[in-house]
């Protein structure tokens, strides 16, 4: 069992973890929006084929999640993060060496492995393992960094693609991944307390469904369902906002502006959570954020530019806060020694739901565009009702729901 007093004095390398998420999300996911065209030319395929490779990266997150979660608990999150960043760097650099489709899929597979071992779930686990009782603020800061990953990478990479060949650009972009990997490994060795085997008084904490209490089982089931449905709706709608607003206002330029609003307001929501979240039960702030989503979809169905702006503000802020809620709430029910495996039971179905979202959204919008947002509203409402049930569950006896001091 982790010593609560020791946890209070431990320091999370929160800014390093945040930078790791800029690198992981930015270079192993968002980057492909910029390099789809040059990659398609290099491999003599269509840009849509390249994006299919990106979908493959997302799909393999689901089967990898339980394995990564187990490794996080057994060996420590920072060590797994280090390996994930290294794999991502190798896959990214190698993507510029090959010119055959087989090489493309090999590199995307390596990048997929790196992504699974280096994104939010692992970074959150590092914060929880180091500072269990006070990890909520650290998770908020980490998601703030993740929220600006796309902007930083797109602005940084654009001139590189103008000045250099694609293979050199990819090699240069692999360097920060390698540096961060080395820092994570060194930090893992320096902070032996982050590994569950070294931190715990017991050599290994078992995690089996039958050993869980009834309320822990319900917490996992309800969190998995609500997180998956919310992830499905976010993935489905976020890629369709431009199409929806173009149809609604018949002005493609305006549609792009409106659709781009939700991204910055995710960051706004996370800033508010960092500033005020510690004063309230994490489940209550999550409930307020959840309520923003169905309200935003209702506003989006109103043919008014002002209503559309309100919709995107609420949509961005709601999802931004929920990304923190879903990262932290699991620790209200499970101690840090099993956080990785418990989180994996939620991450796996979410990954499947998120990967299916864009496809099903496209099919529904093509068949019945008027029913697209009502269907999303129904789905997110179900997710909200499921999440409300979590409020009735007892939390860990040793876990303060409201943060009492700032790390």
Secondary structure per residue as TSV (DSSP state, phi and psi in degrees):
chain	resnum	aa	ss	phi	psi
A	1	X	-	360.0	134.4
A	2	X	-	-71.6	137.5
A	3	X	-	-74.9	118.1
A	4	X	H	-59.6	-37.0
A	5	X	H	-66.3	-39.8
A	6	X	H	-64.5	-37.4
A	7	X	H	-60.7	-38.4
A	8	X	H	-64.8	-29.7
A	9	X	H	-93.8	-13.6
A	10	X	-	-69.7	151.3
A	11	X	-	-117.1	127.4
A	12	X	-	-81.9	131.0
A	13	X	-	-74.6	66.0
A	14	X	H	-65.6	-36.9
A	15	X	H	-73.2	-34.8
A	16	X	H	-63.7	-45.4
A	17	X	H	-61.3	-38.0
A	18	X	H	-63.4	-44.0
A	19	X	H	-62.9	-35.7
A	20	X	H	-62.8	-31.9
A	21	X	H	-77.7	-32.0
A	22	X	H	-61.4	-44.2
A	23	X	H	-67.8	-45.0
A	24	X	H	-68.6	-55.5
A	25	X	H	-68.4	-41.1
A	26	X	I	-68.6	-48.3
A	27	X	I	-89.8	-21.6
A	28	X	I	-105.9	2.6
A	29	X	I	-141.8	-67.7
A	30	X	I	-61.7	-30.0
A	31	X	T	-54.6	-33.2
A	32	X	H	-67.9	-18.7
A	33	X	H	-65.4	-29.8
A	34	X	H	-89.4	-33.4
A	35	X	H	-102.2	7.2
A	36	X	H	-59.2	-43.6
A	37	X	H	-65.8	-55.0
A	38	X	H	-63.7	-33.0
A	39	X	H	-66.0	-41.7
A	40	X	H	-62.6	-36.5
A	41	X	H	-68.3	-40.5
A	42	X	H	-65.6	-43.4
A	43	X	H	-93.7	1.7
A	44	X	T	55.9	49.8
A	45	X	S	-131.9	177.2
A	46	X	-	-85.5	156.9
A	47	X	H	-57.4	-32.7
A	48	X	H	-62.4	-34.0
A	49	X	H	-65.9	-39.7
A	50	X	H	-62.8	-43.4
A	51	X	H	-66.6	-27.4
A	52	X	H	-63.5	-35.9
A	53	X	H	-64.4	-36.2
A	54	X	H	-65.3	-40.8
A	55	X	H	-60.7	-36.8
A	56	X	H	-61.8	-39.4
A	57	X	H	-58.5	-42.0
A	58	X	H	-70.0	-40.9
A	59	X	H	-64.5	-40.1
A	60	X	H	-74.6	-6.9
A	61	X	H	-61.5	-36.1
A	62	X	H	-63.2	-55.1
A	63	X	H	-68.7	-22.9
A	64	X	H	-81.3	-23.2
A	65	X	H	-55.6	-48.8
A	66	X	H	-62.2	-38.0
A	67	X	H	-67.1	-45.9
A	68	X	H	-62.7	-42.6
A	69	X	H	-59.8	-40.3
A	70	X	H	-66.0	-42.3
A	71	X	H	-63.6	-39.3
A	72	X	H	-58.6	-45.8
A	73	X	H	-69.1	-35.1
A	74	X	H	-82.4	-42.3
A	75	X	H	-110.2	-10.4
A	76	X	-	101.3	138.5
A	77	X	H	-65.9	-37.5
A	78	X	H	-66.5	-34.3
A	79	X	H	-66.8	-41.8
A	80	X	H	-67.7	-38.8
A	81	X	H	-59.6	-42.8
A	82	X	H	-59.4	-46.1
A	83	X	H	-64.7	-41.4
A	84	X	H	-63.0	-44.4
A	85	X	H	-63.9	-38.7
A	86	X	H	-64.6	-45.7
A	87	X	H	-61.4	-42.7
A	88	X	H	-59.8	-41.9
A	89	X	H	-65.0	-41.0
A	90	X	H	-63.3	-46.5
A	91	X	H	-63.3	-40.1
A	92	X	H	-67.7	-44.8
A	93	X	H	-64.5	-41.6
A	94	X	H	-67.5	-24.7
A	95	X	H	-60.0	-26.0
A	96	X	T	-89.0	-5.4
A	97	X	T	-91.2	-36.0
A	98	X	-	-85.3	159.7
A	99	X	-	-137.5	16.5
A	100	X	S	-120.4	150.9
A	101	X	H	-59.2	-34.9
A	102	X	H	-59.9	-43.1
A	103	X	H	-63.9	-36.7
A	104	X	H	-59.5	-48.4
A	105	X	H	-68.3	-34.3
A	106	X	H	-62.4	-46.1
A	107	X	H	-66.2	-40.8
A	108	X	H	-65.9	-33.4
A	109	X	H	-65.6	-42.3
A	110	X	H	-65.3	-41.8
A	111	X	H	-62.8	-38.6
A	112	X	H	-61.9	-41.6
A	113	X	H	-62.9	-43.5
A	114	X	H	-63.2	-41.0
A	115	X	H	-62.9	-44.8
A	116	X	H	-60.8	-28.9
A	117	X	T	-101.7	7.7
A	118	X	T	-137.0	2.4
A	119	X	S	-99.5	-164.4
A	120	X	H	-45.8	-46.5
A	121	X	H	-56.7	-40.6
A	122	X	H	-75.8	-40.9
A	123	X	H	-64.1	-41.0
A	124	X	H	-62.4	-41.9
A	125	X	H	-61.5	-36.7
A	126	X	H	-61.5	-43.4
A	127	X	H	-63.8	-42.8
A	128	X	H	-67.4	-41.0
A	129	X	H	-66.0	-33.6
A	130	X	H	-83.8	-40.4
A	131	X	-	-140.8	63.8
A	132	X	G	-47.1	-56.6
A	133	X	G	-69.1	-22.0
A	134	X	G	-122.9	26.5
A	135	X	H	-77.7	-13.8
A	136	X	H	-61.1	-44.2
A	137	X	H	-63.9	-40.9
A	138	X	H	-62.4	-42.4
A	139	X	H	-62.0	-38.7
A	140	X	H	-61.0	-44.4
A	141	X	H	-66.0	-41.0
A	142	X	H	-60.3	-43.9
A	143	X	H	-69.2	-27.1
A	144	X	H	-61.9	-46.5
A	145	X	H	-60.7	-45.0
A	146	X	H	-60.8	-31.5
A	147	X	H	-67.9	-22.2
A	148	X	T	-104.6	8.4
A	149	X	H	-60.2	-46.3
A	150	X	H	-62.7	-45.6
A	151	X	H	-62.8	-46.1
A	152	X	H	-63.0	-45.3
A	153	X	H	-69.4	-45.8
A	154	X	H	-61.1	-42.9
A	155	X	H	-68.8	-33.3
A	156	X	H	-78.5	-36.7
A	157	X	H	-80.9	-29.5
A	158	X	H	-52.2	-50.8
A	159	X	H	-67.4	-31.7
A	160	X	H	-62.1	-41.2
A	161	X	H	-67.2	-25.1
A	162	X	H	-78.0	-36.4
A	163	X	H	-89.7	-31.0
A	164	X	S	-127.4	164.3
A	165	X	-	-71.0	155.6
A	166	X	H	-58.6	-42.7
A	167	X	H	-62.7	-37.4
A	168	X	H	-71.3	-38.3
A	169	X	H	-60.4	-45.8
A	170	X	H	-64.6	-37.1
A	171	X	H	-65.8	-41.7
A	172	X	H	-64.4	-41.1
A	173	X	H	-70.0	-21.5
A	174	X	H	-73.8	-20.7
A	175	X	H	-63.2	-49.6
A	176	X	H	-61.2	-32.0
A	177	X	H	-64.3	-41.2
A	178	X	H	-66.2	-42.7
A	179	X	H	-63.3	-46.3
A	180	X	H	-64.0	-34.8
A	181	X	H	-62.9	-43.4
A	182	X	H	-65.4	-40.4
A	183	X	H	-63.6	-42.8
A	184	X	H	-63.0	-41.8
A	185	X	H	-65.6	-43.3
A	186	X	H	-64.3	-40.5
A	187	X	H	-66.1	-37.4
A	188	X	H	-62.9	-41.2
A	189	X	H	-69.7	-36.3
A	190	X	H	-72.4	-36.6
A	191	X	-	-102.9	72.8
A	192	X	G	-60.9	-19.8
A	193	X	G	-67.2	-12.9
A	194	X	G	-79.9	-18.6
A	195	X	S	-84.9	134.2
A	196	X	H	-62.5	-32.2
A	197	X	H	-72.8	-32.5
A	198	X	H	-88.8	-25.8
A	199	X	H	-83.5	-29.9
A	200	X	S	-87.8	155.8
A	201	X	S	-76.2	-23.1
A	202	X	S	-99.1	148.4
A	203	X	S	-67.4	-30.7
A	204	X	-	-161.8	128.8
A	205	X	-	-93.8	116.9
A	206	X	-	-68.7	153.1
A	207	X	-	-143.2	96.4
A	208	X	-	-131.5	142.4
A	209	X	G	-53.7	-43.8
A	210	X	G	-68.4	-21.4
A	211	X	G	-84.1	-12.1
A	212	X	S	-77.1	148.6
A	213	X	-	-70.5	164.2
A	214	X	H	-60.4	-39.4
A	215	X	H	-71.9	-30.8
A	216	X	H	-68.3	-39.1
A	217	X	H	-63.1	-44.1
A	218	X	H	-65.3	-38.1
A	219	X	H	-60.3	-44.9
A	220	X	H	-64.0	-44.8
A	221	X	H	-63.2	-47.2
A	222	X	H	-72.6	-37.5
A	223	X	H	-65.5	-44.3
A	224	X	H	-59.4	-42.8
A	225	X	H	-69.2	-46.8
A	226	X	H	-67.4	-41.4
A	227	X	H	-64.4	-42.0
A	228	X	H	-66.1	-43.0
A	229	X	H	-66.6	-40.7
A	230	X	H	-65.5	-42.0
A	231	X	H	-63.5	-37.9
A	232	X	H	-63.0	-47.1
A	233	X	H	-65.0	-42.3
A	234	X	H	-63.1	-46.5
A	235	X	H	-64.0	-37.7
A	236	X	H	-70.2	-43.5
A	237	X	H	-84.4	-35.5
A	238	X	H	-61.9	-30.7
A	239	X	T	-87.6	-5.0
A	240	X	T	-112.6	-1.9
A	241	X	H	-62.3	-41.5
A	242	X	H	-61.5	-44.8
A	243	X	H	-62.3	-42.5
A	244	X	H	-64.5	-48.0
A	245	X	H	-71.6	-29.7
A	246	X	H	-63.9	-42.6
A	247	X	H	-67.1	-36.3
A	248	X	H	-74.1	-40.4
A	249	X	H	-112.9	-8.8
A	250	X	S	58.3	33.0
A	251	X	-	-136.8	96.7
A	252	X	H	-56.3	-39.0
A	253	X	H	-62.6	-43.9
A	254	X	H	-63.9	-38.6
A	255	X	H	-61.4	-40.3
A	256	X	H	-65.0	-43.1
A	257	X	H	-61.8	-47.4
A	258	X	H	-62.4	-44.9
A	259	X	H	-65.9	-28.9
A	260	X	T	-76.8	-8.9
A	261	X	H	-70.8	-32.2
A	262	X	H	-67.9	-29.5
A	263	X	H	-60.6	-55.6
A	264	X	H	-59.8	-32.5
A	265	X	H	-78.7	-14.3
A	266	X	H	-62.7	-42.1
A	267	X	H	-65.0	-40.8
A	268	X	H	-58.7	-45.6
A	269	X	H	-60.2	-39.4
A	270	X	H	-70.4	-35.1
A	271	X	H	-63.9	-43.5
A	272	X	H	-62.1	-38.9
A	273	X	H	-65.1	-40.9
A	274	X	H	-63.1	-38.1
A	275	X	H	-78.8	-42.9
A	276	X	H	-116.9	-13.4
A	277	X	G	-59.5	-33.5
A	278	X	G	-63.6	-14.7
A	279	X	G	-83.0	-11.2
A	280	X	S	-132.4	158.6
A	281	X	-	-56.1	129.5
A	282	X	H	-59.0	-31.4
A	283	X	H	-69.8	-31.9
A	284	X	H	-72.6	-41.4
A	285	X	H	-64.9	-34.7
A	286	X	H	-64.7	-38.0
A	287	X	H	-64.8	-44.0
A	288	X	H	-60.9	-43.1
A	289	X	H	-64.1	-40.0
A	290	X	H	-61.6	-40.0
A	291	X	H	-62.7	-28.7
A	292	X	H	-63.0	-30.1
A	293	X	H	-70.7	-52.6
A	294	X	H	-63.0	-34.6
A	295	X	H	-64.0	-40.9
A	296	X	H	-63.3	-39.6
A	297	X	H	-67.2	-34.9
A	298	X	H	-64.1	-44.3
A	299	X	H	-63.5	-36.8
A	300	X	H	-65.8	-22.8
A	301	X	T	-83.3	-7.8
A	302	X	S	-85.5	125.4
A	303	X	S	-74.8	65.5
A	304	X	-	-142.0	135.9
A	305	X	H	-64.8	-39.6
A	306	X	H	-63.2	-43.1
A	307	X	H	-62.5	-37.9
A	308	X	H	-65.1	-39.9
A	309	X	H	-63.9	-45.4
A	310	X	H	-60.6	-41.0
A	311	X	H	-59.8	-45.9
A	312	X	H	-70.1	-34.2
A	313	X	H	-63.4	-48.9
A	314	X	H	-66.6	-39.3
A	315	X	H	-62.3	-46.6
A	316	X	H	-67.2	-46.7
A	317	X	H	-65.1	-41.1
A	318	X	H	-61.8	-48.5
A	319	X	H	-68.7	-35.5
A	320	X	H	-60.9	-44.0
A	321	X	H	-71.2	-37.8
A	322	X	H	-64.1	-30.8
A	323	X	H	-62.6	-31.3
A	324	X	H	-76.0	-45.4
A	325	X	H	-56.0	-49.0
A	326	X	H	-67.4	-26.3
A	327	X	H	-76.1	-30.8
A	328	X	H	-98.9	-38.4
A	329	X	G	-57.3	-32.4
A	330	X	G	-59.9	-30.1
A	331	X	G	-75.5	-9.6
A	332	X	G	-71.1	-20.5
A	333	X	T	-115.0	-17.2
A	334	X	S	-134.6	139.2
A	335	X	-	-73.7	164.8
A	336	X	G	-62.8	-26.0
A	337	X	G	-67.1	-17.1
A	338	X	G	-122.2	9.7
A	339	X	H	-56.2	-44.4
A	340	X	H	-59.2	-44.6
A	341	X	H	-72.9	-37.6
A	342	X	H	-65.0	-43.8
A	343	X	H	-64.1	-34.9
A	344	X	H	-63.7	-32.9
A	345	X	H	-67.6	-18.7
A	346	X	H	-95.2	-38.2
A	347	X	H	-66.9	-35.6
A	348	X	H	-62.8	-54.7
A	349	X	H	-65.0	-31.2
A	350	X	H	-63.3	-42.0
A	351	X	H	-61.8	-41.8
A	352	X	H	-64.0	-44.3
A	353	X	H	-64.1	-43.4
A	354	X	H	-65.7	-37.0
A	355	X	H	-69.7	-28.4
A	356	X	H	-83.1	-21.0
A	357	X	H	-54.7	-55.1
A	358	X	H	-60.4	-40.3
A	359	X	H	-63.4	-51.4
A	360	X	H	-66.4	-33.9
A	361	X	H	-64.1	-43.0
A	362	X	H	-62.9	-41.6
A	363	X	H	-65.1	-44.7
A	364	X	H	-66.7	-42.6
A	365	X	H	-64.5	-37.6
A	366	X	H	-66.6	-41.1
A	367	X	H	-78.8	-40.5
A	368	X	-	-151.3	79.8
A	369	X	G	-59.8	-30.8
A	370	X	G	-68.0	-21.0
A	371	X	G	-96.1	-0.8
A	372	X	H	-61.9	-58.4
A	373	X	H	-70.5	-36.8
A	374	X	H	-58.6	-38.1
A	375	X	H	-66.0	-40.0
A	376	X	H	-64.6	-38.3
A	377	X	H	-63.5	-42.7
A	378	X	H	-62.8	-43.6
A	379	X	H	-64.6	-45.6
A	380	X	H	-70.7	-27.9
A	381	X	H	-67.3	-39.3
A	382	X	H	-62.9	-42.9
A	383	X	H	-60.6	-40.2
A	384	X	H	-63.2	-45.1
A	385	X	H	-61.4	-40.9
A	386	X	H	-65.1	-42.0
A	387	X	H	-63.7	-35.7
A	388	X	H	-58.1	-33.2
A	389	X	H	-64.8	-24.8
A	390	X	H	-67.4	-25.5
A	391	X	T	-62.5	-24.5
A	392	X	T	-86.3	-7.9
A	393	X	S	-83.9	142.2
A	394	X	-	-71.6	146.9
A	395	X	-	-100.0	175.6
A	396	X	-	-57.0	139.5
A	397	X	T	-63.6	-29.8
A	398	X	T	-96.9	11.1
A	399	X	-	-110.2	118.9
A	400	X	-	-75.4	119.4
A	401	X	S	-67.2	-39.1
A	402	X	S	-102.9	130.1
A	403	X	-	-67.1	135.2
A	404	X	-	-101.4	-15.2
A	405	X	S	-152.3	155.6
A	406	X	-	-87.0	133.6
A	407	X	-	-65.8	360.0
